[in-house]
């Protein structure tokens, strides 16, 4: 009987666990705003990935009524001076900001690509005109991609072994032949290091040449003209905003829709926004929202990758109108990471090399001292 | 005569410093550091582009 009960309990636990994995996670809820994310475990954007995972679905459920507005602001994790993220320029910046009328059920759903690990702060509020009805703050933890730890561990082990070999060779007997500048083993070590540096530079030079040709081909393929102002039988759609920006800066975009027949703003018209990075062709942001009283949809977003992006806005009114789409290509200037952040990681890497060097050196010297004392005793 | 002896002693000093174990270690570390810096942290565009994937797949390496 007990065994059966235990089995039932286990089955129940497995079912609950499976359901938890499949269902979107309700991360937090206030009296009027509920925050959900799917999938539960969010990994940051993986640059140069063979298969890019799609951005997670973030949903805010509110009690906002027609005529109210929903405001969302996603702030990126604060700066981490000890261990840099992939994109240190965007640390502590705002990723996305929008104020829009809610959807039919009072919800707002978006799929932002979270660029870095850490704790994101999400502020949500519902408003009736200028009056705030409900406000809440949510935290979203994004864990680092585990493969990066593994890759760093392998690099650390490699540097330690290189240091160990160096220490072993330098710590060995320093006998010099007449006319030599350094002991033979040390000369060999330094020559090998210089050779490794030359090979690395040569590989980089060849690889750089190949990359240069690829970039030429890509830029030729991106000569489509933007359509920032389009119209169909029912609506005129115009997309405006920053034509160029830099990594970490908050760029503003506005879609304006007007009724073609009446020339008045098209209110509460569903729009689908998609932002695509053009070098690697991944979707950086996508969301659906409706136009406000002025027939406008305005949002701000921060680009984390220094590459051209395409912003597309499509009228999604359910009619078979061919999905009229306005698009705009944004030039995003890459900003090099600060020297201090690069030096910090370099120091970590060199600590492994130095550790290996000292270990190899001390082990060799101890072995020499032992052999010298044993030969003296004999 | 004095000039020659001073030059000789300076040469001996330079040789003893250049061939010291500390200097050998420093040279070895400097060569390795230069290589690692070039591969992981150099911002020169052709080098950056060539190692972009490697940099993004290693923990703690900042990119743009």
Boltz contact constraints between the chains, C-beta under 6 A:
constraints:
  - contact:
      token1: [A, 47]
      token2: [B, 56]
      max_distance: 6.0
  - contact:
      token1: [A, 48]
      token2: [B, 53]
      max_distance: 6.0
  - contact:
      token1: [A, 48]
      token2: [B, 56]
      max_distance: 6.0
  - contact:
      token1: [A, 83]
      token2: [B, 60]
      max_distance: 6.0
  - contact:
      token1: [A, 84]
      token2: [B, 60]
      max_distance: 6.0
  - contact:
      token1: [A, 84]
      token2: [B, 62]
      max_distance: 6.0
  - contact:
      token1: [A, 86]
      token2: [B, 56]
      max_distance: 6.0
  - contact:
      token1: [A, 86]
      token2: [B, 63]
      max_distance: 6.0
  - contact:
      token1: [A, 88]
      token2: [B, 62]
      max_distance: 6.0
  - contact:
      token1: [A, 148]
      token2: [B, 59]
      max_distance: 6.0
  - contact:
      token1: [A, 149]
      token2: [B, 59]
      max_distance: 6.0
  - contact:
      token1: [A, 151]
      token2: [B, 57]
      max_distance: 6.0
  - contact:
      token1: [A, 151]
      token2: [B, 58]
      max_distance: 6.0
  - contact:
      token1: [A, 152]
      token2: [B, 58]
      max_distance: 6.0
  - contact:
      token1: [A, 152]
      token2: [B, 59]
      max_distance: 6.0
  - contact:
      token1: [A, 166]
      token2: [B, 28]
      max_distance: 6.0
  - contact:
      token1: [A, 170]
      token2: [B, 24]
      max_distance: 6.0
  - contact:
      token1: [A, 170]
      token2: [B, 25]
      max_distance: 6.0
  - contact:
      token1: [A, 182]
      token2: [B, 19]
      max_distance: 6.0
  - contact:
      token1: [A, 186]
      token2: [B, 24]
      max_distance: 6.0
  - contact:
      token1: [A, 190]
      token2: [B, 27]
      max_distance: 6.0
  - contact:
      token1: [A, 193]
      token2: [B, 28]
      max_distance: 6.0
  - contact:
      token1: [A, 193]
      token2: [B, 31]
      max_distance: 6.0
  - contact:
      token1: [A, 197]
      token2: [B, 31]
      max_distance: 6.0
  - contact:
      token1: [A, 197]
      token2: [B, 35]
      max_distance: 6.0
  - contact:
      token1: [A, 200]
      token2: [B, 35]
      max_distance: 6.0
  - contact:
      token1: [A, 204]
      token2: [B, 47]
      max_distance: 6.0
  - contact:
      token1: [A, 204]
      token2: [B, 50]
      max_distance: 6.0
  - contact:
      token1: [A, 207]
      token2: [B, 50]
      max_distance: 6.0
  - contact:
      token1: [A, 208]
      token2: [B, 46]
      max_distance: 6.0
  - contact:
      token1: [A, 208]
      token2: [B, 50]
      max_distance: 6.0
  - contact:
      token1: [A, 211]
      token2: [B, 49]
      max_distance: 6.0
  - contact:
      token1: [A, 211]
      token2: [B, 50]
      max_distance: 6.0
  - contact:
      token1: [A, 247]
      token2: [B, 64]
      max_distance: 6.0
  - contact:
      token1: [A, 306]
      token2: [B, 64]
      max_distance: 6.0
  - contact:
      token1: [A, 334]
      token2: [B, 64]
      max_distance: 6.0
  - contact:
      token1: [A, 335]
      token2: [B, 64]
      max_distance: 6.0
  - contact:
      token1: [A, 336]
      token2: [B, 43]
      max_distance: 6.0
  - contact:
      token1: [A, 336]
      token2: [B, 64]
      max_distance: 6.0
  - contact:
      token1: [A, 337]
      token2: [B, 62]
      max_distance: 6.0
  - contact:
      token1: [A, 341]
      token2: [B, 62]
      max_distance: 6.0
  - contact:
      token1: [A, 342]
      token2: [B, 41]
      max_distance: 6.0
  - contact:
      token1: [A, 345]
      token2: [B, 60]
      max_distance: 6.0
  - contact:
      token1: [A, 345]
      token2: [B, 61]
      max_distance: 6.0
  - contact:
      token1: [A, 349]
      token2: [B, 36]
      max_distance: 6.0
  - contact:
      token1: [A, 350]
      token2: [B, 33]
      max_distance: 6.0
  - contact:
      token1: [A, 353]
      token2: [B, 32]
      max_distance: 6.0
